[in-house]
Amino acid sequence: MSFASVNVFTVRAGAMDAFVALQHDAFLPLLRRQSGFHAFEIVRTGADTGVATLWWASEEARQAATPELNRWVEEHLAPFFIAVDNPAGPVVLSWRDDGADPPGAGPHTVGSYA
């Protein structure tokens, strides 16, 4: 089953473009080197707010990458943050209509609804 971490964040006023560019140029290459990493998305929800989702093959893959990623985030991204929340959990439903399979699964990823 896929696993995702979701980061809901607010950055300093006017810093969103630099924040996203830094993630594109430096954080994404670091993520791509992590075993079990599948995808990374940032959704801009306001001028200075957004949601970033990291898709993993498993919770174990995410946990193995966390120490290195946390060090990098603390050093490079933390100065941008005003607020951030980092929930994570198993993906229980995922579907895309772009012809691509969701990260780590077939056309539908369905887990427990309990």
VENSUL-V119491 format. One line per field, one symbol per residue. ss: DSSP state (@ for helix, = for strand, . for the rest). phi: phi as a letter, one per 40 degrees, with the letter a starting at -180 (. if undefined). A space follows every 50 residues. Layout:
ss=???
phi=???
This chain:
ss=..=========....@@@@@@@@@@@@@@@@@....========....== ======..@@@@@@@@@@@@@@@@@@@@@@==========..==...... ........==....
phi=.cbbbbbcbbbddgcdcccccccccbcddcdccccgcbaabbbcbadbba bbbbbbcacccccccddccccccccbbdccccaabbcaaccbaaabbcgc ccdgacdbbbbcbc
